[in-house]
Amino acid sequence: MYQAARLAKLLGIPRVSVLEFGVAGGNGLVVIEQHARWIQRELGVHLEIYGFDTGEGLPEPLDYRDVPYAWKAGFFKMDRD
């Protein structure tokens, strides 16, 4: 985020979008928001934060590249509360 904001400032771009895919419990978004506030104060570039999640956790593994021995379907379900 910091490097993207630095580049945006150099290019005269006033805002940058930050995306998180797979929000799960939301802790990552909280940390992103904390860092974004610091970056915005330091560099003056506004960071727009978006989080996406199906809420169902990981899908069924399709092949070995999904590392099925380590990750199972449903891991990291979203904590909606």
C-alpha positions, 0 to 999 in steps of 0.5 A: 500500500505504501509503495502504491501510494508513493507512486500515486503521489509521484504521478499526481494521482490523488487516490488508490483502491486497496482490495482484500479478497478473502476477508474471513474474520476481518482482522486483515481489513482492520490492519489495512485501515490502520496502515491506510490512515498512517499512509494518508497522513504521511503522503496525502494520498487517499486510500479506498479500502474494499474487502470481498468474501463469499462467506463460505470459506475456501472452495473444494480443492481442484488439483494439487496446486490447491495444496489439498493436504494442507487446505480443506473446503470451508477453512477461513469461513467469514465471521459475520459477527 
